[in-house]
Amino acid sequence: MPGASRILLIIGGGIAAYKALDLIRRLRERGHAVTPVLTRAGAQFVTPLSVSALAGRRVFSDLFDLTDEAEMGHIELSRSADLIVVAPATADLMAKMAQGHADDLASTLLLATDTPVLLAPAMNVRMWQHPATQRNLATLRADGIGFVGPNEGDMACGEHGPGRMAEVPEILAAITAALADGPLKGRRVLVTSGPTHEPIDPVRYIANRSSGAQGTAIARALVALGAEVVFVTGPATVPPPDGAEVVRVETAREMLAAVEGALPVDAAIFAAAVADWRMANASDRKMKKTAGGLPVLEFAENPDILATVSQMTKGRPPLVVGFAAETHDVLDNATAKHARKGCDWIVANDVSHATGIMGGTENAVTLVTGDGVESWPRMSKAEVAARLAERIARALAADI
């Protein structure tokens, strides 16, 4: 983690507020100074005494504390930190931020600040999925607000779905990325990774051998250069990278929806091995052997995510990078794909069985751009990722 920084931690109201106590402890272990702000709702879940004891300093909660106004003031408090973290960030806090409301200390600090802000949302799944919350989410992202989570899982209310606050290690990693000082600091980058699974029936699916290793390595390299990374992943075998906002999907259509939901971004890297086809007649029951013979599987074409984003007339990322996993005529196929899809770059590789690249630890790629073709030597996927991330940083710095 970077050197000691000043963190202003706003604790919203929700059962996930208990995680903020562990977050404070772990931040202080890493040498960071934590100034806590506890909302009135947050104080229903954790006490000011416990927060203060862990932070080693007093808790701020009242907007109209005249002593504080004389000594520090909410304006100075909002700007004296290196990073403002809101954990948990409730639907109400997100709505206030998106609409510019300032009726308590937390919302006033968030409106008055010029400091980077990182939100860790936590709320009921229906609240998270509500159109109003999704509109607020889009507004805040467009305003440059960073996010970590929410995760999918069981809720304290008994429901299941997206809305759980990210775990403390994930938030710590996101704080690390937000504090990182690199050439991609302030840039938001989308990375897709892994395979997609297209169901045949509830127990069978169409997929490929992608492990997600290259996409994960790229996301990790981008985070290391200071980027805010949205990592949209299919069911990969490689764990997602620390420091990225992780969005998990299963199918190609879910991946497209997640990609569109992550926009706008400064760059989009499509490293996922998306299934070209899905079942047009997927069964909602396990298909059984019958005396009538083999089942008939009808295919339908999946959406082309790379082409969809590359050919956007509004909101297209300044840099769109596609991948071409080929088994023959690699350069010819990659060059044709570059022209056909309308993307800026294509990263091509030979994934035929003899190369050991699909699912392996190494890669050998050819970069196809509008300026020509570059063949990179075989190296580890981490080295490929670092080289590509640096190339992306240079392109964005030069406005492509």
GIWOZI-V62352 format. One record per residue. N is the residue number from 1. RES is the residue in three letters. OMEGA is omega in whole degrees, -180 to 180 (* if undefined). NEAR is the number of other C-alpha atoms within 12 Angstrom. D_FIRST is the distance of its C-alpha to the first C-alpha in whole Angstrom. Layout:
<<N;RES;OMEGA;NEAR;D_FIRST> <N;RES;OMEGA;NEAR;D_FIRST>>
//
This chain:
<<1;MET;-180;25;0> <2;PRO;179;23;4> <3;GLY;-174;18;7> <4;ALA;-179;21;9> <5;SER;178;25;10> <6;ARG;-178;31;13> <7;ILE;170;39;13> <8;LEU;-176;42;17> <9;LEU;177;47;17> <10;ILE;-177;49;21> <11;ILE;179;49;22> <12;GLY;-177;43;25> <13;GLY;179;33;28> <14;GLY;-178;36;28> <15;ILE;-180;30;28> <16;ALA;-180;37;24> <17;ALA;180;41;23> <18;TYR;179;28;23> <19;LYS;180;33;20> <20;ALA;179;46;18> <21;LEU;177;35;19> <22;ASP;179;25;17> <23;LEU;178;39;14> <24;ILE;-178;40;15> <25;ARG;-177;27;15> <26;ARG;176;25;11> <27;LEU;-180;36;10> <28;ARG;175;26;12> <29;GLU;-179;19;11> <30;ARG;174;21;7> <31;GLY;-179;18;10> <32;HIS;172;30;10> <33;ALA;-176;29;14> <34;VAL;173;41;15> <35;THR;-175;37;18> <36;PRO;172;46;20> <37;VAL;-176;46;23> <38;LEU;177;43;25> <39;THR;179;39;28> <40;ARG;178;27;31> <41;ALA;179;27;31> <42;GLY;-180;36;28> <43;ALA;174;28;29> <44;GLN;-175;18;32> <45;PHE;175;24;29> <46;VAL;-176;32;27> <47;THR;175;27;28> <48;PRO;-179;28;27> <49;LEU;-179;18;28> <50;SER;178;24;25> <51;VAL;-179;36;23> <52;SER;-179;25;23> <53;ALA;-179;21;23> <54;LEU;-178;27;20> <55;ALA;-178;33;19> <56;GLY;178;22;21> <57;ARG;-175;20;22> <58;ARG;178;20;25> <59;VAL;175;32;25> <60;PHE;-179;38;26> <61;SER;-172;33;29> <62;ASP;179;24;32> <63;LEU;-173;26;32> <64;PHE;173;17;35> <65;ASP;-173;16;34> <66;LEU;178;12;36> <67;THR;179;13;35> <68;ASP;-179;20;31> <69;GLU;180;17;33> <70;ALA;-174;13;34> <71;GLU;-175;12;31> <72;MET;-178;17;28> <73;GLY;-177;23;30> <74;HIS;178;34;28> <75;ILE;180;25;28> <76;GLU;179;21;26> <77;LEU;-177;38;24> <78;SER;-174;35;23> <79;ARG;-178;26;22> <80;SER;-179;25;20> <81;ALA;173;31;17> <82;ASP;-179;32;14> <83;LEU;173;37;14> <84;ILE;179;43;16> <85;VAL;177;46;16> <86;VAL;-176;49;19> <87;ALA;-1;53;19> <88;PRO;173;47;22> <89;ALA;-177;50;23> <90;THR;176;40;27> <91;ALA;-180;36;29> <92;ASP;179;32;31> <93;LEU;178;43;28> <94;MET;179;43;27> <95;ALA;178;29;31> <96;LYS;180;28;31> <97;MET;-177;37;28> <98;ALA;-176;28;30> <99;GLN;178;22;33> <100;GLY;177;23;32> <101;HIS;180;20;33> <102;ALA;-176;23;32> <103;ASP;173;21;34> <104;ASP;-175;28;32> <105;LEU;-176;35;29> <106;ALA;-178;47;26> <107;SER;177;38;28> <108;THR;177;30;29> <109;LEU;-177;42;25> <110;LEU;179;44;24> <111;LEU;-175;32;28> <112;ALA;-171;25;27> <113;THR;167;27;24> <114;ASP;-180;21;23> <115;THR;175;29;19> <116;PRO;-177;35;17> <117;VAL;178;41;18> <118;LEU;-180;41;16> <119;LEU;172;41;19> <120;ALA;-175;46;19> <121;PRO;175;48;22> <122;ALA;-179;46;25> <123;MET;175;42;28> <124;ASN;-176;32;31> <125;VAL;180;29;32> <126;ARG;177;21;35> <127;MET;179;26;33> <128;TRP;-176;32;30> <129;GLN;-178;21;33> <130;HIS;-179;18;35> <131;PRO;-180;14;36> <132;ALA;179;20;35> <133;THR;179;31;32> <134;GLN;175;23;31> <135;ARG;179;22;33> <136;ASN;178;29;30> <137;LEU;180;40;27> <138;ALA;179;26;29> <139;THR;-178;25;29> <140;LEU;177;30;26> <141;ARG;179;29;24> <142;ALA;177;22;27> <143;ASP;178;24;26> <144;GLY;178;28;22> <145;ILE;178;35;21> <146;GLY;-179;44;18> <147;PHE;168;47;18> <148;VAL;-173;44;17> <149;GLY;6;42;20> <150;PRO;177;38;22> <151;ASN;177;30;23> <152;GLU;179;26;26> <153;GLY;179;23;28> <154;ASP;-180;17;30> <155;MET;175;23;30> <156;ALA;-180;18;31> <157;CYS;178;17;35> <158;GLY;179;11;36> <159;GLU;-178;17;35> <160;HIS;178;18;33> <161;GLY;179;24;31> <162;PRO;-180;28;28> <163;GLY;177;37;27> <164;ARG;177;38;25> <165;MET;177;42;21> <166;ALA;179;39;18> <167;GLU;-175;32;17> <168;VAL;178;32;14> <169;PRO;178;26;12> <170;GLU;180;29;13> <171;ILE;177;40;12> <172;LEU;180;36;9> <173;ALA;179;36;8> <174;ALA;176;40;10> <175;ILE;177;49;9> <176;THR;-179;37;5> <177;ALA;-178;42;9> <178;ALA;-180;45;10> <179;LEU;-177;38;8> <180;ALA;179;30;8> <181;ASP;-177;23;11> <182;GLY;-176;25;13> <183;PRO;179;26;17> <184;LEU;178;32;17> <185;LYS;-178;28;15> <186;GLY;178;31;18> <187;ARG;178;37;19> <188;ARG;-174;43;20> <189;VAL;177;44;21> <190;LEU;175;47;23> <191;VAL;171;53;23> <192;THR;-173;52;25> <193;SER;175;46;25> <194;GLY;177;42;27> <195;PRO;162;39;31> <196;THR;176;39;33> <197;HIS;-179;37;36> <198;GLU;-172;36;39> <199;PRO;169;29;41> <200;ILE;173;28;45> <201;ASP;-176;22;45> <202;PRO;-177;16;43> <203;VAL;-178;16;42> <204;ARG;180;18;42> <205;TYR;173;25;41> <206;ILE;180;26;40> <207;ALA;175;28;37> <208;ASN;-172;26;36> <209;ARG;-180;28;34> <210;SER;178;33;31> <211;SER;-175;31;28> <212;GLY;-175;39;25> <213;ALA;-177;39;23> <214;GLN;178;50;24> <215;GLY;178;49;23> <216;THR;180;44;19> <217;ALA;179;39;19> <218;ILE;179;45;19> <219;ALA;180;50;17> <220;ARG;179;41;14> <221;ALA;179;38;15> <222;LEU;176;48;15> <223;VAL;-179;44;12> <224;ALA;178;36;11> <225;LEU;174;36;13> <226;GLY;-178;33;12> <227;ALA;166;43;15> <228;GLU;-172;50;15> <229;VAL;169;50;17> <230;VAL;-172;49;20> <231;PHE;-180;48;20> <232;VAL;-172;48;24> <233;THR;168;47;25> <234;GLY;-178;43;28> <235;PRO;-178;34;29> <236;ALA;176;33;27> <237;THR;179;22;26> <238;VAL;180;22;23> <239;PRO;179;24;20> <240;PRO;-177;35;18> <241;PRO;172;35;15> <242;ASP;174;35;12> <243;GLY;180;41;11> <244;ALA;171;46;15> <245;GLU;-172;45;17> <246;VAL;175;39;20> <247;VAL;-177;36;23> <248;ARG;179;36;26> <249;VAL;178;30;29> <250;GLU;-171;31;32> <251;THR;178;35;35> <252;ALA;-180;40;35> <253;ARG;175;28;36> <254;GLU;179;27;33> <255;MET;178;39;31> <256;LEU;180;32;33> <257;ALA;179;22;33> <258;ALA;178;28;29> <259;VAL;-180;38;29> <260;GLU;179;28;31> <261;GLY;-179;24;29> <262;ALA;-179;39;26> <263;LEU;9;33;28> <264;PRO;175;32;28> <265;VAL;178;34;25> <266;ASP;179;35;25> <267;ALA;178;44;25> <268;ALA;-179;50;26> <269;ILE;-175;48;26> <270;PHE;-179;48;28> <271;ALA;-179;42;27> <272;ALA;175;50;29> <273;ALA;-174;43;32> <274;VAL;178;44;34> <275;ALA;-180;33;37> <276;ASP;-176;25;40> <277;TRP;172;29;42> <278;ARG;178;28;43> <279;MET;176;27;46> <280;ALA;-177;17;48> <281;ASN;179;19;50> <282;ALA;-177;25;47> <283;SER;176;21;48> <284;ASP;175;13;47> <285;ARG;177;13;49> <286;LYS;-179;15;48> <287;MET;-176;20;51> <288;LYS;172;15;54> <289;LYS;179;10;56> <290;THR;178;8;59> <291;ALA;-177;7;63> <292;GLY;179;8;63> <293;GLY;-176;8;60> <294;LEU;177;10;57> <295;PRO;177;17;55> <296;VAL;-180;15;55> <297;LEU;-180;19;51> <298;GLU;-177;14;51> <299;PHE;172;18;48> <300;ALA;-178;18;47> <301;GLU;177;17;44> <302;ASN;176;25;41> <303;PRO;178;21;39> <304;ASP;-173;28;38> <305;ILE;-179;38;35> <306;LEU;-179;42;34> <307;ALA;-180;27;37> <308;THR;-178;28;37> <309;VAL;-179;37;34> <310;SER;-174;33;35> <311;GLN;177;22;38> <312;MET;177;20;37> <313;THR;179;12;39> <314;LYS;177;13;37> <315;GLY;179;22;33> <316;ARG;176;27;33> <317;PRO;179;33;29> <318;PRO;179;33;30> <319;LEU;179;39;29> <320;VAL;-177;40;30> <321;VAL;177;45;29> <322;GLY;176;45;31> <323;PHE;176;43;31> <324;ALA;176;37;35> <325;ALA;-173;36;35> <326;GLU;176;28;38> <327;THR;179;21;41> <328;HIS;179;18;43> <329;ASP;-171;17;44> <330;VAL;-176;27;40> <331;LEU;179;28;40> <332;ASP;-179;21;44> <333;ASN;-180;25;42> <334;ALA;180;33;39> <335;THR;178;33;41> <336;ALA;180;20;43> <337;LYS;178;30;40> <338;HIS;-180;32;38> <339;ALA;-175;21;41> <340;ARG;-175;20;42> <341;LYS;-178;28;39> <342;GLY;179;28;38> <343;CYS;-178;37;35> <344;ASP;180;37;33> <345;TRP;169;42;32> <346;ILE;173;45;33> <347;VAL;-174;42;31> <348;ALA;174;39;34> <349;ASN;179;40;34> <350;ASP;-177;30;36> <351;VAL;176;28;36> <352;SER;-171;20;39> <353;HIS;-175;15;39> <354;ALA;-177;11;40> <355;THR;-177;21;37> <356;GLY;-176;19;34> <357;ILE;180;30;32> <358;MET;-179;29;32> <359;GLY;-179;26;30> <360;GLY;-177;25;29> <361;THR;-178;25;26> <362;GLU;179;25;28> <363;ASN;173;33;29> <364;ALA;-171;33;31> <365;VAL;172;36;31> <366;THR;-179;32;33> <367;LEU;180;32;32> <368;VAL;178;32;35> <369;THR;177;31;35> <370;GLY;-178;17;38> <371;ASP;-179;13;38> <372;GLY;-174;16;38> <373;VAL;176;20;37> <374;GLU;175;21;34> <375;SER;-180;22;34> <376;TRP;178;22;31> <377;PRO;177;17;32> <378;ARG;-179;20;31> <379;MET;178;20;27> <380;SER;179;22;24> <381;LYS;176;33;23> <382;ALA;179;27;20> <383;GLU;175;24;21> <384;VAL;-179;36;24> <385;ALA;-180;36;21> <386;ALA;180;26;19> <387;ARG;179;25;22> <388;LEU;180;35;23> <389;ALA;178;36;20> <390;GLU;178;25;20> <391;ARG;177;27;24> <392;ILE;179;36;23> <393;ALA;180;32;21> <394;ARG;-179;18;24> <395;ALA;-179;23;27> <396;LEU;179;27;25> <397;ALA;-180;20;25> <398;ALA;-176;12;28> <399;ASP;-180;13;29> <400;ILE;*;20;30>>
//
